[in-house]
Amino acid sequence: MSWLFGYKSSQPPPEIPQFPVPPSSGGGDDDRSSAEKRAMDAYRFDSTALERAAQAAKDLEKSKHAKEALELSKLQEVTRQQEYVAKVREYEAHIEQNKLEHRRVEGEEKRKTMQEETKQHQMRAQYQDQLARKRYDDQLLQQQRINDENLRRQEESVAKQESMRKATIEHEMDLRHKNDMKKLEAELRAKAKVDRENQDLTLEQIRLKAAENRVTVLESIKTAGSVLGSGATALLQDWDKILAAAGGLSLLALGVYTAKAGTGVGARYIEARLGKPSLVRETSRFSVLETLKHPVQALKRFRFKQQDALSGVVLAPKLEERLRDIAIATKNTKRNKGMYRNILMHGSPGTGKTMFAKKLALHSGMDFAIMTGGDVAPMGREGVTAIHKVFDWAGSSRRGLLLFVDEADAFLRKRSSETISEDLRATLNAFLYRTGEQSHKFMLVLASNTPEQFDWAVNDRLDEMVEFSLPGPDERERLVRLYFDQFVLQPATEGKRRLKLAQFDYSLLCSEIAKLAEGMSGREIAKLGVAWQAAAYASEDGVLTEKMIMDRVLDAVKQHRQKVEWQSEQERRESKSISYLSDKDSSYTPAKPTPEEERIPVQGEESEKLKSSVPFKGKS
């Protein structure tokens, strides 16, 4: 059996590592883990196992595979020894890991300790700083108290000196007054004594003056009576003189009446020819008074050449075609001395109704006059006379007059359902009387945001109605490019103003602004150009950057939405061309537009009240 234990082998037996037995935790065998129990069982001596091993060795010697089995057992033993070595190394690595973890914990504790010390230092420094500030504040407060006390003492000293000065002045005035009174009393006593001594002489002088005055008055009365009596006697005795006196008085009365009537007629003629009615706010018609007030503008009118009615105006294609037909028809009507047609332009504020009316008049070779309906109601009883003056003045134009009434719904309201005053009703009746028939001297153009408020008789006098709605995407981009070129590019290129432009993609920026400006009118987009100029003028170097432009655009969009939220429900219902949608009223659903309808943008300035809207969704 010696070969089984390897005594005769040339190789020494492998060294078996001695594993340290882990210390017991004091809990007994029940507290040990299963792995520890298995490790302890491996070192116990079992005699039965030795007998079985001997029996197995005998069986192996008799077997023909004994040598292979021995080699196999050696290999297994070597493998087991290697596993033991690996476990030892793993245990050592675990120990090193524990050491590293211990060092890490120590470093973490040190770091926390340093942080806590730093925090304590900071708190100590802050506390010291607070003490220093409090000490400084106390010093300032003490100094302020000292200064206040000094100031109070100075004020008391000044007040005391002022009171002494006033007392001195009052004493001097009192003494002076007493001296004056004594002096006056002495003078009055002396005068009274003189008057008592000369009383007889004074009475005699008064009697003589009264007698002379009485004689003079009586003589005057006698003389005037004798003259008037002789004149009346001579007049009554001569019938020719009586007739001459009566005729003279009649001619005098007739002259006074004729002069008064002629002055009124002349004044109205001068007002019609040389001036303009009080209701007309703006006109292109030539007048002597306006020429004297504004000679430069009058000279420009003489040099003005007719141009296209739609030049510089951004419109949708269908509306542009319709307005061009109206402009051509109006021009030919004026040329052929035909009857003009009355037009109603309604829609959102800031969409260019006033601007197109001016351009239509200039294109047709007519004069234009602008009046607003809000000026009629405050005139009261004078409104009827003012309306007649306007139409008389319009009828006296040789070139033909385009009368543009802005905010016409202010005085052309329904007489049946609206509660209007008698004066305003009379003014409306006068307007209907003067517009009952077509005219070849003037053309009537009405503008309104709420045309449904018109009286039916007013609607009956309208020949054509044109709706101006908010600009669509393409029109907004054209408007943005137009005003960007007008207010930014041209001034920056000329170099005459304090405005420079940074380098960025202008075309792409205009497209983005057009998308953000959804729901804004042409007037609001025009105001963006003015805002860009103001931003450049407010900057230090006068350079307008892309960020500055976008900031102004976002502010304008925010303000636009705020204005929409301020609108009442009635205003939203009255807006026939605009669909509103705000953050506050999300339940309002706009109608969908038909394929034939276009969104129409127009640029210009009107005297209408500015109303803003959120993104335009279609026509109601």
Beta strands, then each sheet from edge to edge (+ up, - down):
strand 1: 280-283
strand 2: 343-347
strand 3: 367-372
strand 4: 401-406
strand 5: 442-448
strand 6: 464-468
strand 7: 500-501
strand 8: 543-544
sheet 1: 1+ 3- 4- 5- 2- 6-
sheet 2: 7+ 8+
end
